[in-house]
Amino acid sequence: MKHPFDWGPSRALEALAGRSLDALVDHDIRQRVQEMGLRHSPYGYDAWGVSATAAARALAIARWFYRSYFRVESTGVENIPAGRVLLIANHSGQLPIDGVLIAAAVALEGRPPRHVHAMIERFFAGVPFLNTLMQRVGQTIGLPAHCERLLQSDEAVLVFPEGVRGSGKTVFHRYQLMGFGQGFMRLAMRTNTPIVPVGFVGGEEMAISFSRLLPLARVLGLPYLPLSPTLTLPMPVRCNITFGRPLLFEGTGNETDDVVLAHVNSVEEAIAELLQEGRSRRASIWD
């Protein structure tokens, strides 16, 4: 009997691409993935469909973008505690490249390296091939139940509380936080999970947009359609990522809105400070 993830053209395409990508997977990548301690079934996948083979291939690609294309500088990775943790970051860049680079920072700079599960938009679940690929490397549709199960399993989970409001922001709102919801905070309190605020600098310049073209985007079934001179293809700007000190908020997760919102505001303020710190470290967007 085949495993449910081993089906159809998606599997065939993965196998074809995989043979080419295996050449990029060297000893360093294999060692890091091994140290992540992914818990696999006899079929080679974990409970979320993550494959160590796919994770190694993805990390090899991400390493090139991280070190060569975007020349990322990361600080504070040592602030990420062992066990369950929520990485809460600002969102930008039109495409989910910020999530890839944050996860790469934890895998490449962390001691020990850790696998990060990112909560992604529901839109990606309906994109053929891409949905399977994202599942293979540990990206999960951002449902509260999914996030809570991962935290209960002591995983590291990356959440962008701004959602598409952040990723699709225009140049007129660069480095402005577009508002956080309460969901991540209630989950953190309910599961007694520390929050590590993350400031990502560079996404606002890699693919600038002058409009979200929402009327046309709705017709096409898209969350937004960037009006971008680069056609959303990212420019090789220098990025930096700053991981703040962990924050722990006590409670049950059932507190009143005013209590939870006060905690959410604390996280937003921490991220805003990290963004200011990160921007001050860059001489220009290219250096």
N, C-alpha and C positions, 0 to 999 in steps of 0.2 A: 504493500500500500504506500502510495506516495504521500509525502508530507504536504499539507495544504499550500505551502509557499512554493512548491515545485510544480508550477503549472504554466502551460501555454507560451505564447510569444515573449512574454516578459522574461521568463526563465531562459529562453534561447538567446535573447538579446544580451542578458546579463552574462551568459557563458561566453559569448563572442567577444564582448568588451573586456571581460575579465582576463582572457588570455593575453591581451595587449597590456593591461594594467599590471599584471603580475611582475613584469620586468621592473616596475618602479618600486616594488616592495623589497627593501633591503633588510639587513639584520637589525638595524636600529628600529625600523617600523615593526618588525615581527616581535622584537623584544618588548616594545612598549605595549602592543596589543596584548601580549601574554601577561604582562604585569597588571593590566586592567582587570583581570580575573573575571572575564565574561562567563556567565553560567549557561552552558549550552546543553541541549538535549542530545540524545544519540543522533538526531537528524542534522546537527550542526548549527541549530538556531537557539536563541534564548526565548523566554516567554513572550517577548515582544517582536520576534522575527528578526532579531539582529544576528548577523553572521560575522564570525571573526574574520573570515576571508574578505568579505565586503568591507568590514571596518578597516582592515589593513590597507586595502586598495584606496579607500576614501581618504585615509590619513596620509598616504603617500602623495595623493594629489593636493590635499589641503596643505601639506608641508611646503610644497613649491609655491603656492599662492601666499602662504604665511611668511615664508622667509625671503622669497625672491621677488614676487610681483608686488605685494603690498608692504613688504619689509616691516613687519609688525614688531613693535616694541611692547612687551607686556611687563607689568609690575604688579606685585602683590598676590601672585598665584599661591604663595605659601599661606595666604589668609583663608584658603578654602579648607574647612575642617574635614576630617574623615567622617564617613557615615553619610546619612541623609543630609542634603543641603539644597537650597533653592538659590540659583544664580539669577538675580533680577537685573536686567539690563535695559538701557535705552535702545530704541529700534530705529534703523535708518537704512538708506541705500537702495530702495526700490525692490531689490532682490534679497533673499535671505543670506547674503554673504556674511553679514555680521555674526550670525549664528554659527556659521562654519568656522570663522576665524576664532571666535571665543572658545568653541569646543576644541579647536586645534591648539590653542594656547594651553588649555588644561592638560591635553594629551602630550604636548611636546615640552612644556615647561614644568609640569607638575612632578613632584617627587613624593609618592609614586604617581605615574600618569593615571588619569581617570577617564572613563567613558562618560560622556555627557549626553543625556537624553533631552532634546529640545522639543518644546511644545510648539507645533506648527499650525498654520491656519487650516480650517476645514476645506478650503478651496483645493489644496493639494491632494486631498483624498480622491478627487475626481479626475486627476490628470494621469492618463495611462503611462506606464513605465516609470514615470517620476514618482508616483505614489509607492510603488514597490521598492524602488531604489532608496527612497528616504526611509522606508521601514527597515530595510536591510542594515542601514547604518545608524539606526536608533532614534530616528525622528518620529514623533508620535503626535497624532491629532490632539490639539490642546483642550481636551475635555477634563473637567475637574476630577472625575473618577480615575482617569488614566494617571494624572499627576499624583493623586493620593496613593494609588497602588505602587507607583515607582518610589515614592518617599517611604512608604511602609517597608519597602525592600532595601532601604538605605542607599538609594541611588542619588546621583547628582543630576538635578533637573534644571534646565535653562528655560526661563520664561520672559517674554517681552510683554509686559502689561499694557503697553500702548497699542499692540496689535497693528492692524493695517493703518491706523491713524499715524503711527510712527514710521513704519517702513515706507509708506507712500507720501510722506510729507514733502511739500515743495520747498524750493530754495528760500522762500519768504519766511519760513519757520525753522530755518536751520538751527540745530542745537537747542531747540525748545522742546521740552517734554510735553507731549500732547494729552496728558492725563492718564492716570493709572486707575484700573478697576480695583475692587476689593477682594476678588476671588483668591488671588495668590496669598494675601495676608490671612484670610480666614483658614486656608489650607495650612499655612505655616503654623498658625496658632493651634489648630486642631491636632496636628501631627508632631508638635514640639520640634519644628525644623528651623535651624538657623538660616538666616537670609544673608547672602553675600551680595552687596550692591556692586554693579559692574558699569563702568563708564567706557563706551566704545567711541573713539574719535577717528574720523576718516570717512564714515559712510555718507556723511552729508555732502562730501565733495566727489566721491567716486562715480556717482551717477545722478547729477542734479536734475531736478524736474521743475518745470514752470507751471504745470497744471496736472490735476489728477484725471481730467476729462471724464468726470463721473457719468454724465448722460450716455456717452458712447460705451464706457466700461460696463454699465448696466445692461445695455443691449447685448454685449458680448459675453455676459456672465462673469465678468472679472471684478475683483474688489476695487480696482482703480486701473487707469491706463496712463502711465507717465508720459508727459510731453517733454522728452529729454533729447538734447542735442547728441547724446551718445547712444541713443536708442536703448538705454538702460545697460549697455555694456560698460562694465566698470573701468574707470581710468586707474592707472597704477599709482595712486596717491599713497603716501605713507600713513599707516594707521597705528594707533596705540590703544592698548586695553589696560585699564586700571581696575584691579580687584580690591574692593574696600574690606575693612574689618567686618567680621560677621556680626549680625544683629539678631537678637533673640527676643521675641515678643510673647509673653506668657498670656494664656487664656484658653478658652474652649473653642473659639471660632464662631461662637453664637452671640458675641457681644453686639451691642447696638452700633448702628452705622457711625455715629460720631466718634466712638472709641476706636473702631477699626480705621476710619478715615484719618484719624490723627496719626496712627501708626504708618499708614500708607504715605502720608505726607512726609514722615520722617525718612522713609526710604527714597522718595523722590528728591528730597533735599540732599541726601547723601550722594545720589547719582549725579545731581547737578554739580556738586562740589568736585566729584571725580572727573566730570567732563571739563570743568574749568582747569583742573590740574593737568589733565591730559593735553588740552589745547595749548597750555602754556609751555609744554615741553617741546612743541614743534616749532622749528624755525620757519618753516613754510609747509604747505601741503605736500611738497615733493621731497623734503629733507627730513 
